[in-house]
Amino acid sequence: MSILTVNLEDLRQTVAKQLGIDATEIQNDDNLFMLGLDSMSLMTLVGQWREQGISVEFQDLVEEPTLEEWQHRLKRVAA
């Protein structure tokens, strides 16, 4: 996933890999913390996205932990 391609499927794959589950198990509006995401995993994801040039903050993502919301937030900060 790069700044130009913050798409839902790439995001789903990235989060699924972090959670150690199949991407098909994650729906767009699932609460990712209910699926097993924890603060350390989220910090890892934030670090990966920052390395790719997406200036996102942990707090931005913890408030609404769904793929759909994350996609919107990542697109905003990547623009």
N, C-alpha and C positions, 0 to 999 in steps of 0.2 A: 504494500500500500504506500502510495506516495502522496505528496501534497495535491497532485492533480487528480488522483483517483481514490477519494475517500468514498468507496461504494459499500453498500450494505453487505454484499457477499464476501468481499475481502475482510471487512470488519468481523463478520460472523466466523470466518476461518481463523482469524487471528485470536479471537476470544476463545473459540473452541479449543484451539491448540493450547492456550494458557490454562484452560480448565481441564484439559485431558479428556474431552468428550467429543462426540461426533457433531459436526456443525449442524446436522439436521435436527439435533435436539434443542436448538436455540431458536425460539420464535422472536420476531422483531420487537415485541412488547414484553418479553419475559424479564423479570427482575433478575439481573445477572448475579446478585448476591444470593438469591434463593437457589441458583444453580451451582453455587459453590465458590464464586469469586470472593476473595477476601482482600483486605487492604494491601497486603504485600503483592498479591497478583496484580492488582490495579496499579500499584506503583511501578511494577515491571512494565506493564503496558504503556503507561505514561512515558516512561523512559525510552521505550522503543519508538514511540511516536515523536518524541522530541528529537531523537537521533535522525529521524526522517525529515525534520524541519517543521513539524507541526507543534506549535507553541501552545500546548494544552496543559491545564493545571489539574492536579488530583481532585481538588474540590469541585471543579467544573463537571466532572464525571460521576462523582459519588452521589450527587443530589438526585439524579435521574438515571439509574443504572439499567438502561435498556439499549439495545442496539440502535433502535430508531432515534432515540434522543442523542446518543453518542454520535451517530452519523451527522446529525444536524450541527452539533457543537464542534465536531472536528472540521466540518466543512467551513464553519464560520471562522475558526481560528487559523485555518490553512489558507483562507482567501487573502 
